Amino acid sequence: MPEKDVAKGGASLKLRFSNTVLAYGDLRPNLPVLSHDNSRLLPESFTGTMLTSTEIEGLEFNAGTFHAQSRKSDEGRDSGGLKGIDVIGASYKFNDALSGAFYASDVEDVLKRQYLNVNYVLPIASNSLTFDFNGYRTKQDADFQPGKSRIWSLASTYATGPHAFTLAYQRNNGNVDYNYGFYQSEGWVGDGGGSIWLANSYWSDFNAADEQSWQVAYAVDFSQYGIPGLSYRIAYVRGHDIDVGTTTDGKEHELFNQLSYKVQSGPAKDLNVRLRASTLRVSDNARAYNTSGNEVRIFLDYPFSVF
């Protein structure tokens, strides 16, 4: 049962030398293999040590080890059942057009995972065409749930003025779902509810075993229409070939909408408001993987400095 009253706090110590920061304590990592989820009132956090270095221009190096997780549905400091997770990796910007990243993680007694990203921007006159590849290779431990997952996505986005049009394809070549995070119970993966940096991840992640999915999306930035800070995105994703054991022909599709506004000035500067609505439909033969539903959420983010 969810707690009626939940509150939690945390602290961390940070030491800086040149462009390198060593942090220990209650942290909120934002890495492709360990990413906290802030989609609830109380965000996830992890207890451990993280090293972040940007000594070399264009290169960011990260390494960390964590021994406890505070789930977003619980106030306990070790509420996720995480025994330990080690992460290491880096992102590098080769030039204005090409960038990439590689990360790896080892979740104790659960899984080992590697992540690869390649991003290329092709200028076309005053417009641009961006290709973004993201991929994960996961091997799950036998005592957790034996299996392998190799899931990847390739998105192409054509941007012209305030408009952006996206076409993406995603595929899970594996005999298990891409498992990650899961805040609702102990003893699951424990690497954070945001650890899925793939193109077709919205309300559904389209990450079932053997699933293929396509996405079409449109986004507009209203700054050029005299409303700086306001943006809108709509996306439609359709998945098929879902394998749930009893069938290999499961299907799902989602219509996603999000209107965002970031306050540009005044006392509420940097306040970010997001209104999100999604409609998800899943075929009856794939209910073991996912369920249909309608969702409306409002997000309010207001960063401020205490000191």
CORWO-V946914 format. One record per residue. PHI is phi as a letter, one per 30 degrees, with the letter a starting at -180 (NA if undefined). NEAR is the number of other ideal C-beta (glycine too) atoms within 12 Angstrom. Layout:
# CORWO-V946914
phi->{PHI:PHI}
near->{NEAR:NEAR}
This chain:
# CORWO-V946914
phi->{NA:d:d:d:b:b:b:a:b:a:b:b:c:b:c:c:b:h:c:b:b:c:b:b:k:d:b:b:d:b:b:d:c:a:b:d:c:c:d:b:d:c:d:d:a:b:c:l:b:b:c:b:b:b:d:c:e:i:c:b:c:b:b:a:b:b:b:a:b:c:d:d:c:b:c:d:d:b:d:c:i:d:d:l:b:c:b:a:l:a:b:b:c:d:a:d:c:b:b:a:a:b:b:b:b:b:c:e:i:b:a:b:b:b:b:b:b:b:b:b:c:c:d:b:h:c:c:a:b:c:c:b:c:b:b:b:b:b:b:d:d:d:d:d:a:e:l:b:b:b:c:b:b:b:c:b:b:c:c:b:h:d:c:b:c:b:b:b:b:b:b:c:c:a:c:b:d:d:c:a:h:i:c:d:a:d:i:c:d:i:c:j:d:c:d:b:c:b:d:c:c:b:d:d:c:h:b:d:e:i:d:c:b:b:b:b:b:b:b:b:c:d:e:d:c:i:b:d:j:c:b:b:b:b:b:b:b:b:c:a:i:d:c:c:j:d:a:c:b:d:b:a:a:b:c:c:b:b:c:b:b:c:d:c:a:i:d:c:e:i:d:c:c:b:c:b:b:b:b:b:b:b:d:e:d:c:d:d:c:a:b:d:l:b:b:b:b:b:c:b:b:b:d:a:c:d:c}
near->{7:16:16:7:9:20:13:24:13:26:15:22:15:18:16:15:13:12:15:21:25:23:29:22:25:28:39:30:40:27:39:35:43:46:33:34:33:24:25:22:21:27:30:42:40:49:34:33:29:37:30:31:24:21:17:15:11:18:22:27:26:36:29:37:29:42:25:30:47:38:38:32:28:27:22:23:24:23:29:39:28:38:25:27:43:32:39:28:34:29:29:22:22:17:13:13:17:21:24:28:32:29:37:30:41:30:39:24:21:35:37:27:43:28:40:29:33:26:30:24:23:19:15:13:11:8:18:23:23:29:27:32:28:35:33:42:26:41:26:29:22:12:12:23:23:17:24:27:37:26:42:36:40:29:35:26:31:25:24:21:18:21:22:27:26:31:26:34:30:41:32:40:24:30:23:31:36:45:36:38:36:30:34:19:16:20:20:28:43:45:47:42:33:30:42:40:37:38:37:43:35:37:31:41:37:47:42:43:35:34:44:31:40:29:36:28:30:25:27:24:24:22:16:14:15:10:19:17:25:26:28:27:31:26:37:29:40:29:41:28:28:35:30:27:18:14:21:20:20:34:33:41:32:36:26:33:27:30:26:26:26:26:21:16:11:9:9:18:15:19:21:24:22:25:21:26:24:28:24:29:25:29:26:19:22:34:20:19:36:30:18:21:17:17:22:17:21:18:22:19:20:15:14:11:6:5:3}
